[in-house]
């Protein structure tokens, strides 16, 4: 994990079937587009990691993962 503690949700677009569970579990970081596909709108804060992990595990098509946000170069 990066020093900032932020993480980001990544969507595997070919696997995603627009079920919307990720947006239900973590609306602070995921919204749905007009077709029901997820749009990641914010990074996941340390306080939201547990909900983000639940969203990843709840995805019925294994189309969501949680990755560390890279540190910006100095």
trRosetta pair geometry for C-beta under 8 A, 3 or more apart (Angstrom, degrees):
i j d omega theta_ij theta_ji phi_ij phi_ji
1 5 6.5 31 154 -120 125 42
1 7 6.9 -57 -131 -73 101 98
1 68 4.6 -174 -129 -107 46 122
2 5 7.0 -105 81 -23 75 21
2 6 6.5 -22 63 51 121 74
2 68 4.8 148 -17 172 83 109
2 69 5.3 -76 18 74 146 66
2 70 6.2 161 -83 -137 132 17
2 71 5.0 169 -150 -53 112 78
3 71 5.9 43 23 -91 101 122
4 69 6.3 -47 66 76 127 116
4 71 7.0 158 -12 -100 101 74
5 45 7.4 32 116 -167 103 55
5 46 4.3 -21 159 -60 126 113
6 43 4.4 15 -175 152 119 139
6 44 6.7 138 -166 68 64 54
6 45 6.6 -35 -110 -105 75 43
6 46 7.7 -80 -78 -41 40 70
6 68 7.7 102 89 -163 57 58
6 69 4.2 -11 98 21 103 137
7 43 6.7 149 74 -176 32 89
7 44 4.4 -28 72 64 88 111
7 49 6.3 84 22 -106 136 92
7 52 6.6 161 89 108 127 164
7 66 5.2 26 158 179 135 96
7 67 6.4 160 -163 81 85 31
7 68 5.7 -57 -109 -103 77 39
7 69 6.2 -155 -108 -19 19 84
8 40 6.8 74 -174 168 86 148
8 43 5.2 -57 -85 -122 79 79
8 44 6.5 -177 -86 10 24 89
8 66 7.5 156 76 -154 34 55
8 67 5.6 -27 62 66 84 85
8 68 7.8 28 17 130 83 10
8 69 5.2 100 -25 -76 106 87
9 22 7.0 132 -173 -169 155 134
9 26 7.6 150 -46 88 149 150
9 29 6.2 116 3 137 125 126
9 30 6.5 -31 63 -69 158 112
9 38 7.8 -71 124 146 134 141
9 40 5.0 -169 72 -111 99 126
9 44 6.4 93 -33 -37 86 119
9 52 6.2 -142 -71 -151 105 110
9 55 7.2 -29 -113 98 137 136
9 56 7.6 -155 -126 -71 96 94
9 64 6.0 -18 -167 -164 105 101
9 65 7.3 149 -154 78 57 37
9 66 6.0 -32 -98 -98 61 66
10 40 7.6 -34 -90 -38 30 158
10 64 7.3 149 76 -155 49 50
10 65 5.2 -19 59 63 98 87
10 66 7.7 177 16 -87 80 17
10 67 5.6 28 -13 2 122 119
11 16 5.5 9 -178 -57 108 140
11 37 7.9 97 177 177 160 95
11 38 5.6 175 -87 74 140 115
11 40 6.8 -163 -20 -30 106 110
11 63 6.0 18 -162 149 71 94
11 64 6.0 -21 -105 -99 61 69
12 15 4.2 22 106 29 114 117
12 16 6.4 160 80 -34 61 85
12 62 7.5 0 40 117 142 66
12 63 4.4 -130 57 -149 92 65
12 64 7.3 -121 11 -54 85 28
12 65 7.3 63 -33 -6 101 102
13 16 5.7 -47 -137 20 32 115
13 63 7.7 104 -67 -165 12 115
15 61 4.9 168 162 142 88 108
15 62 6.3 -67 169 81 147 69
15 63 3.8 -172 101 -95 104 94
16 37 6.2 81 132 -138 136 94
16 38 6.9 -121 -147 22 143 99
16 61 6.4 153 -111 81 26 136
16 63 4.0 150 -75 166 66 157
16 64 7.8 78 -93 -53 99 78
17 60 7.4 -56 47 78 124 104
17 61 5.1 128 1 -33 106 152
17 63 7.3 173 1 -19 68 151
18 32 7.6 94 -155 -148 88 111
18 35 6.2 -77 -121 129 155 84
18 36 3.8 87 176 104 115 102
18 37 4.7 -64 -97 -75 100 61
18 38 7.7 -169 -116 -18 58 67
19 36 7.8 105 -13 155 5 118
19 59 7.5 150 49 -145 128 62
19 60 5.9 82 -30 26 167 115
19 61 7.4 159 -10 -1 123 106
20 23 5.1 -51 -164 41 73 112
20 24 6.1 77 138 -25 85 100
20 32 5.6 -8 -116 -85 101 140
20 36 5.6 -72 -58 -169 110 94
20 38 7.4 161 -111 -68 46 85
21 24 5.5 -56 -149 36 37 114
21 25 6.1 26 159 -13 71 110
21 55 6.7 163 123 -144 87 73
21 58 4.9 -136 148 125 139 116
21 59 6.3 -174 68 -94 123 51
21 60 7.3 114 -1 -13 144 88
22 25 6.1 -62 -146 42 28 104
22 26 6.2 -37 175 41 65 101
22 30 4.8 -55 130 122 99 173
22 38 5.1 0 73 -97 131 147
22 55 4.4 79 -126 -172 70 120
22 58 7.6 169 -73 77 58 107
22 59 6.4 14 -56 -82 102 100
22 64 5.5 160 -86 -89 137 158
23 26 7.1 -83 -125 66 22 62
23 27 5.8 55 179 -97 66 68
23 30 4.4 -124 -91 114 65 103
23 31 6.0 75 -129 -134 122 20
23 32 5.0 -67 -37 -43 169 93
23 38 5.9 -167 -47 -112 100 90
24 27 7.2 4 -131 -55 15 93
25 51 5.7 174 157 -178 93 91
25 54 5.6 -152 -168 101 143 106
25 55 4.3 -175 79 -81 137 92
25 58 6.4 136 -41 41 152 151
26 29 4.8 -22 147 43 113 102
26 30 5.3 70 89 17 93 106
26 44 7.4 -26 -166 -107 146 104
26 48 6.5 91 -137 -176 113 117
26 51 5.0 138 -84 132 97 114
26 52 5.7 56 -85 -86 157 63
26 55 5.1 -57 -3 -48 119 147
27 30 6.7 -84 -114 65 29 69
27 31 7.1 58 -155 -87 71 65
28 42 6.4 -63 145 58 72 138
28 48 6.4 -124 73 -108 132 145
29 40 6.3 -12 159 -153 84 74
29 41 6.2 -180 -170 56 33 75
29 42 4.6 -107 -117 67 66 87
29 43 7.1 -74 -128 104 115 11
29 44 5.5 1 -96 -81 162 73
29 48 6.6 130 -27 152 131 156
29 52 7.0 -1 51 -92 156 106
30 38 5.0 -26 -164 -156 115 109
30 39 6.9 142 -158 69 60 45
30 40 5.8 -33 -99 -103 75 53
30 41 6.6 165 -99 12 19 90
30 55 7.4 151 5 -160 149 158
31 38 7.5 134 75 -153 32 58
31 39 5.1 -24 68 61 82 101
31 41 5.3 46 1 -30 101 134
32 36 5.3 -15 -174 -142 126 37
32 37 6.6 136 -154 64 73 27
32 38 6.2 -48 -99 -95 63 44
32 39 6.9 151 -117 10 12 88
33 36 7.1 -50 65 21 66 16
33 37 5.0 -9 36 59 110 84
33 38 7.8 1 -4 70 85 3
33 39 5.4 101 -51 -38 89 116
38 64 7.6 29 41 -92 164 116
43 69 5.6 -2 -135 -62 136 142
44 48 4.7 -132 -163 91 81 115
44 49 6.1 107 145 -86 120 56
44 52 4.5 10 -132 -62 152 154
44 66 6.7 -35 29 -141 157 108
45 48 4.9 85 52 11 75 103
45 49 7.7 -104 98 -35 43 75
46 49 5.8 -21 -156 -20 39 116
48 51 5.3 -59 -167 47 69 111
48 52 5.6 72 135 -28 88 104
49 52 5.5 -58 -144 39 32 113
49 53 6.2 33 158 -20 68 104
49 66 7.5 103 -146 -175 76 152
50 53 5.8 -53 -148 35 29 111
50 54 6.5 32 150 -20 62 104
51 54 5.4 -52 -150 35 35 115
51 55 6.5 39 150 -22 65 101
52 55 5.5 -49 -151 32 34 114
52 56 6.5 37 150 -20 65 102
52 66 5.2 103 140 -101 117 132
53 56 5.5 -48 -148 34 35 114
53 57 6.3 28 155 -12 66 107
53 66 6.3 -59 -83 -5 63 155
54 57 5.9 -59 -145 44 30 106
54 58 5.9 27 156 -20 66 115
55 58 5.7 -61 -139 40 27 110
55 59 6.8 46 157 -44 61 92
55 64 6.1 -73 131 123 92 156
56 59 6.2 -39 -160 1 29 113
56 64 4.9 -138 -113 106 62 100
56 65 6.0 70 -133 -116 121 33
56 66 5.4 -83 -56 -20 144 101
59 62 5.9 135 99 -86 108 20
59 63 5.4 -136 170 41 137 71
59 64 4.4 162 -49 20 154 108
